[in-house]
Each structure stands twice: as structure tokens, then as C-alpha cells.
Amino acid sequence: MARVEIYSDFFCGHSARAKRLLDAKGVAYEELDVMAQPGRRAEMAERSGGRKSVPQIFIDGVHVGGAEDLEALDAAGELDGLLGGGA
């Protein structure tokens, strides 16, 4: 299974959507809360090419974007492959 990291914010509906999709697929992920750990926001921006909004999602270290990008990958049938077979 792929390593999935999500930079998120507890109050962000988009973050919740992305996590629900991954939960539905039975995918474990590491959540990096940018509100609880403010230094994470700068780290996220550096890793994502300057993006400052949450969520920002990485699969095996590769930036895939936000919740809408994750949903688009799923709709295109590409997400399960990135996740190593998915659910």
C-alpha cells in the first residue's frame, strides 16, 4: 500500500471530503494538521510548489493536489493504481 500524507485543517470541509474518500477505500494516511502544527504550513507550501490551501495530498511523496484532484483521479479510475491497488 502506498504512503499517503494529507496536510489538513480540522475545520476544512475539503480536507474532510478527501479523508472520507480515503477512508471509504480503506486507505491509511498520515494527517499533518497545519493548525495544530503551524510549521507544517510552510513545509506543505514548499512541497506542493507554493500551494497554501488545504488539503494538499501526497501519495508516495508525489503531490497529487487537493480534494478535487483526488476525486478526479478516483473518477478517472487512476486513484486505486496510485494507492497500490486500493480497495
ZIUR-V19181 format. One record per residue. N is the residue number from 0. NEAR is the number of other C-alpha atoms within 8 Angstrom. D_CENTER is the distance of its C-alpha to the mean C-alpha in Angstrom with 1 decimal. Layout:
n | near | d_center
N | NEAR | D_CENTER
N | NEAR | D_CENTER
This chain:
n | near | d_center
0 | 7 | 14.9
1 | 8 | 12.1
2 | 11 | 10.5
3 | 12 | 6.7
4 | 11 | 5.6
5 | 12 | 3.7
6 | 15 | 6.4
7 | 13 | 7.9
8 | 11 | 11.5
9 | 8 | 13.5
10 | 4 | 15.2
11 | 10 | 12.6
12 | 6 | 12.9
13 | 10 | 10.0
14 | 13 | 7.7
15 | 9 | 10.2
16 | 9 | 10.0
17 | 13 | 6.5
18 | 8 | 7.5
19 | 8 | 10.9
20 | 9 | 10.1
21 | 11 | 8.8
22 | 9 | 11.7
23 | 7 | 14.0
24 | 8 | 13.5
25 | 8 | 14.2
26 | 11 | 11.3
27 | 8 | 11.1
28 | 9 | 8.2
29 | 8 | 8.9
30 | 8 | 8.2
31 | 10 | 9.5
32 | 11 | 11.5
33 | 12 | 12.8
34 | 7 | 15.7
35 | 5 | 16.9
36 | 9 | 16.6
37 | 8 | 17.5
38 | 7 | 17.6
39 | 11 | 13.8
40 | 11 | 13.7
41 | 8 | 16.0
42 | 8 | 14.2
43 | 13 | 10.9
44 | 11 | 13.4
45 | 9 | 15.1
46 | 8 | 12.4
47 | 10 | 11.1
48 | 6 | 14.7
49 | 8 | 15.5
50 | 9 | 12.8
51 | 7 | 13.3
52 | 5 | 11.6
53 | 11 | 8.7
54 | 15 | 5.9
55 | 16 | 5.0
56 | 14 | 2.5
57 | 12 | 5.5
58 | 13 | 7.5
59 | 7 | 10.9
60 | 7 | 10.7
61 | 6 | 10.3
62 | 10 | 8.3
63 | 10 | 7.4
64 | 12 | 7.1
65 | 12 | 6.3
66 | 13 | 6.9
67 | 7 | 10.2
68 | 9 | 9.3
69 | 13 | 7.4
70 | 10 | 10.5
71 | 8 | 12.8
72 | 10 | 11.9
73 | 10 | 12.7
74 | 7 | 15.8
75 | 7 | 17.0
76 | 8 | 16.9
77 | 9 | 14.9
78 | 11 | 11.7
79 | 11 | 13.9
80 | 9 | 15.4
81 | 10 | 12.4
82 | 12 | 11.7
83 | 8 | 15.3
84 | 8 | 17.0
85 | 12 | 14.6
86 | 6 | 16.7
